[in-house]
Amino acid sequence: MIIHTDIKQKLRDELVEAKSIYIATAMISVQGWNFIQQNISKDTEQYFLIGIDLATEPEVFKEILDNLHINARVYQSNYTFHPKVYLLQKNDNSFTAFVGSSNTTNWGLEKNIEMNFQINNQDECKKLLQWFKEYYRKGYLVTDDFLLSYKNKYTKIKVKDNEIAFEKQNINDEVSKDQGQFFLYNHHKIFEKKYHYMNTSDLKEIRKEVHKKFKELDNIIYPQFATYGFHELHKHHNPREIVSRHFFNRFSGKYIDAIWLHYGKSKAELSKYSSADKSINKPESFINNIRLQVIIHENSLGVWLVLGKNNGGRYDRDHFKNLLQDKHVLKDYFSTIKLLTDYWIEFDGRRTLVNSLNDENDLFNRVQASKIENYFIIGKEIDYLDPSISAQNISNTILEEFKKLYPLYLTMRHY
C-alpha cells in the first residue's frame, strides 16, 4: 500500500502493538526518537541501525547510552547509509513494514513530500528482517568514546550544514515563493531564451498551461470591462485567438518567446480595413491594430499598449502622428502619459522611461521619427513574484493598469 507523505499516524498505530521493532534509518532527530519511544510499550524489544552521514543528533546516541536495554548500532562505511526501513513484529509474530524515503524526523514523518510503502506480505517482511540483521552485524556499538568523538565532529559539521542550508534556502525561495502567484515559476521560466526554439513534450505542456491560465484570466476580467467603462475594447472575434498561440506553426517561425492575452478593435471596425493584402501584415488583422495586452516573459508579466507591431498598425500610427500635430492634443497627451510614472515607451527597439521624456517636443519628435518596421509600445513590467499579480490580486491589478492606458488607447486608435 502506498503512503504518499504522512506516515506518522499509520506508523503510530503499528508501534503501539509492536512486540519488536527493527528500524534502519539514515538519520534520527530527537523529536523522531521521542515519537518512537512514546508509542511503544516498555517491553518492546528495540533494534536500531543508524546512519551518521546526515548528522543524527548526538542527544539520540546519549539516550541509547543511558538505556542499555535498547539495541542500537551505528553503520559507517565509505558510502552513505541511506535506508529508511521500519519493520515491526506484533504479539502474534506477524510483521508489517514501512519502506520509503522518510527519515525518523518530524519533517520525514509528516511534513516533507515523501513516498513510502506499507508491506504486509510476510515473506517480504522476513526478507527485510534478514537484510536488517545482515547489516546490523556490520554495525558498531554506541560507546562513550564514540559519542565524545562524534559530538566534536557534529558541531563542526553543523556549522557547515547551516551555511549550506542558508544557500539552499536562497535557491528554494526563488522557486517556492511563487506558490501564491497566478502564473507559477515554470510558467515564466519556459520563456528563457534557450527554450524559444525547443518543442519537447514537457515544454508543450507548460505552454498549454500558460495558454489556459490566460483564458482563465480573460474569464475573470472581460466581464468587468463595462463596469470600468472599457466600451471600445473588445476581445478577438475568433475565440481561438483570444490568447496568442502556444504551439509552433508555419506563421511562428518555429519559436515562441512569449504568450499574451489581448484586447482591441471589434470585427466590424477591422472590416473597414479589408484589402487585397493577404500577408501576415494585412491591415484588417487584429494583431496589426492597436491593442491592450497582458504578456508573460521569463521574469515578469507585462501590461502593454501596443500601437503597432513590426510592420503593423499603419492606420493607427499615421492617425496618431497626425493627431499630435495639434499642439493642444500634444499637450493633453503629454500630460496624460507623464502620469504613467512606472511605464516606458519603446520607439524603434529602444525603451525610454516615460519620466525621462524632456518635454512635449521630445515626445513629438520621437513619435514622428518612429518607423513602421519596429514595434511601438507603451508598457510596464511587473516582477513575477510581485504580490500584485498573485492569484488573489492579478485581476484587479490588470484592470487598474488597463484603466490607466485606456484613455491613451482611445486617443491613439484610428477608429
N, C-alpha and C positions, 0 to 999 in steps of 0.2 A: 504494500500500500504506500502510495506517495504522500509524504507530508511536506508541503511546499516550504513553509518557513517556520512557524511557531511550533516546535516540537515539545515545548516545555510542559504543557498540560498532559499530553499523551505519555511523556516520559515520567511525569509525577505519578500518574495512575499506575504505572508498572512498578515504580520504585517502592511504593507502599506495600506491595505484595511480594517483594523480592526476597528470596532466601539467600541468594548470592548475586553479586554484581561484578562484571568484568568491564572495565572502561579503559579504552586506549584512546588517548586524545593528544593533539599537538600542543594544547595549551589549557590550563585551568586558572581561572581567576578566583579570588577569594569569594566573590558572590556565587560563582558556579560551584565551588566546593561546598559552600554553605547550603546551596539548594539541594545537592545530593544528600548531605548529612541530615538535613531537616526532614527528608522524605523517606528515609529508610528506618527500619527498626534497629534497636541496639544490638540485636542478634544477627543482623545481616552480615554475611561474610563479604568482605570488600577486597577487590583486586584493582589496582590502578597501574597503568603503564603510561608514563607521562613524558612528553617531549619538552625540551627546553629551547628549541630553536626559535620559537615565537615568544619567548620570555614569560614563562609561567611565573606568577608572583611568588617570591620567597616565603611569604606567610603560609602558603599552601604546604610547602615542604616542612615548615615548622609545625604545622598541625599534624602532619604524618609522624614526625619525630616524637610528638607528645602523645600520640595514640598508637602504641606499638601493636595493637590488635589489627590495625589496618595494614594490609599487604600492598606495598607500593614499590615500584622501581622506576628508575629514570632510564630512558632509552637515548643513547648517544651513539652517533656514527658520523662518518664524513658526509652524510646526506641528511636532508631534513626529514624528521619524523613527523608525518603529516596526517595520520589516520584520525577519524572521528567515529569510534565504534562504541556502542552502548549495548552490552549483552546482559540480559537479566534472567535468572533462573527462579522459578516460583516454587512453592512448597510441594507441588505435585511433580516437581523436577522437569516440567516443561519450560521451554525457553521462548523468549521473544527478543528481538534485536532491533536497534536503530542504527543505520549506517548512512552517512551522507557527508555534509560539509560543516555541520555545526560543532564548533569547539565548545568546551564546557565553560562558557561565559554568558553573562546576560545578553550580550549582543548576539552571540551564536545561537542561543536557545530561543530567543523570542523577538529580536529586533532586526537583525540583518536579513537580507534576502538570501535564503538558504534553500537547499534541496536535499531532502532526506527520504529514506525508505524505511518502513517498518517491515520486519521479516518475521513471520510466524512459522515458516516451514522448518520443522525440527531437524531435518537432515542438513539444511543450510546453516542453521544455528550451531549445530555441533561442529561443522567445518570452521565456523568463526571461532568457536572455543578452542579448537585445535590450533588455529592461526594465532590466537591470543597467547596461548601457552608457549608456543614456539618462540615468539618474540619476547615474552616475559622472561623466559630463561636467559635471554641475552642481555636483559636489563641490569642496571646497577642499583644496589641498595641505597636508600636515602640515609646518609650518615651526617654526623655533626661536622666532620671535615668537609664533606661535600657542600653542606649548607653555607658554611663560612666562606668557602671559595666562590660559591655561586652568587651570594649576596653582593660581594665585591664586584663581580663581573656584571651582575644585573644592574647595579647603579650606573656603571659606565654605559652599558647598552641602552638604558632608559633615556639618558641624556641624548644619545644619538637618535633613538626612536622618536623622541619628542620633536627633534629638528626635522626628521623625515615626515612625521605626521603633520607638521605645520605646512611643509611644502605640498604634501598630498592634499591637504585641505584647500590650499590655494587652487590646485587643479580641480578638485571636486566642486568647489564653489562656482567656478565658471560654468560647469555643466549643470549643477543641481539647483542653482539659484532661480533658474527659469521655470521651476515647477508650477508657478502660478501664472506663467505667461500664456497668451493666446497662441502665439507661434512659438514652438519649442526650439531647443538648441539645434537639433537636426534639421528643422525646417529652414533655419538660416544658413547653417554650415554647408548645406547642399549647393549653395551658390558661391562657394570658394572657386577661384579661377580654375583650379586643377580639375574640377568636376564639370565645367561648362560643356565639354565635348564628350564626356563619358555617358554611357547609357546602359549601365548594368541593371539587373532586375531590382536590386536594392535601391538604386538611385531613382529608378522609375517609380517605385512605390512611394518614396518620400516626396517626390514631385507631385504625385497624385494626392498625397495627404495635404500638401500646401494648397493645391487647387481646391480641394474640398473645404479647407478652412476658410478660404476667401469666399466661397459660396455661402458658407455659414455666416460670415461677417456681412455679406450682402443681405441675407435674410433678416438680419437684425437692423441694419442702418437704413436700407432703402425705404421701408415703410414709414420711416420718420422724416423723410425729405420734405414732405408737405408741411409738417409741423415747423420745420426750420426755414420754410419759405424757399426751398430749392425747386421752384416750379419749372425752371428751364434746364433742369439737369436730369438726364434720362439714362437708364441702363441700356446696354447694347440690345438692339432689336432682335438679334439672334441669340436665344438662350445659351447656346453652346459657346458664345463669345463674350459672355459677361465677364469671365475671367480669362486671361490670356492662356495660351496653350501650355500644357505641362508635358507634352510629348514632342519628339523630333518629327518634323515633316519637311516637305520639299521647300516650304517657304522659310523655314527656320535657319537654314544654313547649317543644319545638323549640330546646333548647340542651343543651350538655354542658360542665360546668365541672370534671369530674374523672372518672376511671375507677378502679375498685377491684377487688381480689380479696378475697373474704370467706368466713368460716367460722362456723358457728353450730349451731343445733339440727338434729336429724335429721328426716326426713319424718314418722316415727312420732310424735315429740314435737310437731311442728307440727300434726298432725292433731287433737290434743286441743283445739285452739282453733277448730276448724271452726265456722263460724257462717253466718248468713244475709247477713252483710255482704259484699258483693262489690265494695266500693270499693277504692281504692288503699291504704286504711288497714286492710284486713281483717286480723284478728289472727293468722290462720294463715299469713300471708305470711312468708317467710324474712327479708325486709328489715325487717319490723316487729318483729323479735325481736332479742335481744342477739346481737352478733357481734364477732369479731375481724377486723380488715381491714387491708390494705395499700392505701393510696390515694395517687395521684400528683397533684401540683399543679405550679404554674408553676416554683417554685424548690426544691421539696422532695418527699420521699417520706414520707408519714405512716404511723405504726403506731398504730392506734386500737382501743380497746374501746368499741363503740357500744352503750349500754344501750337507747337508743331514738332513732329519727329523729323528725322533726317529726310529731306526731300518731300516733306508732307506739310499740310496746313497752309497752303499758299493763300487761300482766300482769307483766312483768319489773320495771317501775318500782314498781308497787304492792307487789310482793313485797319489793323492796329497801328501800322506805320502812318497811314493817312490820318487816323484819328489824332495821333499825337502832334500833328501839325498845328492843331488848335491849341494855343497857349493855355487857355482856361482848362481844357481837358487834361493837358500835360500836367498842369499844376495840381489839379484834383487827384490825378492818378498817382503822382509822385507822393502826395500827402498820404494817400491810402497805403501805398506799398511800403512806405517808411515805418508804418505801424507793425510790419512783419519783422520784428527785430531778430528773430532766430531763423530767418529764411535766407536763401541765397537765390541768385539768378544765374542761369547758365546761358551764356552767349558763345556760340561757336566753340563749344567744347571746354570753355573756361568758366569756372564758377566764381561769382563775386558776391560777397555778403551784401545784403540789402543795406546794412548800416554803413558800408564803405562807399556807397554812391555819393558823389560830391554834392550834386545838385540836380535840378530838373534837366539842365542841358547835358549833363553827364549821362543820365538815363536816356534822353532823346538820341544822343549820338550813338550810344551802344545799340539801341534798338534798330536804328536806321542802318547801321553797319552790319547787322546780323544777316547771315546767309541762309538760304533755304536748305542748303546741303547739310546743315547741322541742326541739332535739337535746340529748341528754345523752351526752357523750363524755369518755373519759379517753384522752389521746393524747400523742404527741410528733411533731416534725417533724425529719427528717434532711436536711441540705443536699444538693442533688442532686449536688454534686461530692465529697461526703464519701467517703473510701476504704472506709468500712464498707458502702456499697451499690454497690461495684464489682461487675463480673461475677463476680469471684472470691469476694467476701465476702458478697454480698447474702443468700444462702440461710441462712448461719449467723447473720447479723445478725437476720433476721426471726424465725428460730426462737428465738433467745435473748430477743428482745423479747417474743414470744408467751409464753415461759416465765415472764416477769415478770408478765404480765397474766392468765395462765390461772387462778391461784388466785382472782383477783377475779371472773373470768368465772363460775367455779363457785359463788361466793358469791352473786352478783347474779342469776343466771338463775332463772326461775320453775320450770322442770323441769330 
